[in-house]
Amino acid sequence: MKHKHFSRLLSILLAVITLISVLSVSAGAVSIVNSNTANIQVAGRSEILKKTGNTTMGANSWSYKTNDGITGTAYCVN
């Protein structure tokens, strides 16, 4: 009987934690739609995953700054 109560309590706790994490996480993004220009510079390339047969999965990154002061990093995974 103890095991059943523990499992039920653990299940409820995990469900509550999952709901809190889903509801509390919001993505923050800045819109650059109204910016006139943006300076973009290549920041680098990283190899994320190496597979057999000399194939790799990598990512390129760029840093940008708009004319109205918005800065950030953009990534492309390929």
N, C-alpha and C positions, 0 to 999 in steps of 0.2 A: 504494500500500500504506500510506503514511503517513496518508492521509486516512481509511482504514478503521479504523486503530488509534485515531486521534483521536476519530472518531465513536463507537466502541465505548466508549472511556474516558469520554467526555463523557456517554454514555447511562447508564453505570453510576454515575457521580458524581451525576447528576440523580436517579436512582432511589434512591440511598442518602440523599440530602438530603431527598427527598420522604418516605421512610419515617421518618427521624428527626423531621421536622417533624410528621408525623401522630401518631407515638407519644408525643412529648414535650409536646404541647399538651393541657392539660386545662382544662376550664372550671371556674372557681371560683364557686360560688354559695352564698349563705348562706340557710339555711332560716328563714323567719319563722313557721312553722307553730305553734310553741309560744308566740308572742307574743300578748299579750292585746289590745293596742291599737297603732295606728300613726298618727302625725301625717303628713299628706300635704299638700304645698304645690306649687302650679304653679310650675315653674322657667322655662318659656318655650316658644316655638314657633319652629321653624326651617324655612325653605323649602329643601328638598334639591335639587329638580330642577324646572325650569320647562319646560313643554312648549309647543308651538304651540297657539294657540286659548285662551290665558289659563288653562290648567289647570296646577296645580302639585302636586308631591308634597312633603308636609311631615311634620314630626315634632313631637310635643308631648313635653315632659319634665316629670317631677315629681320632687321630692326627698322622701324619707320617713325617719322615725326611729321605731323601735318603743319600747315601754316598757322593753325590756331592752337598749337601747343600740345596736341594729343600725341603721346608716344606709346610704343608697344612693340611686341615681337610677334611675327607671323611664322607659322610652321607649315611645311609641306612634307608629308610622309609618303615615300614611294619605294 
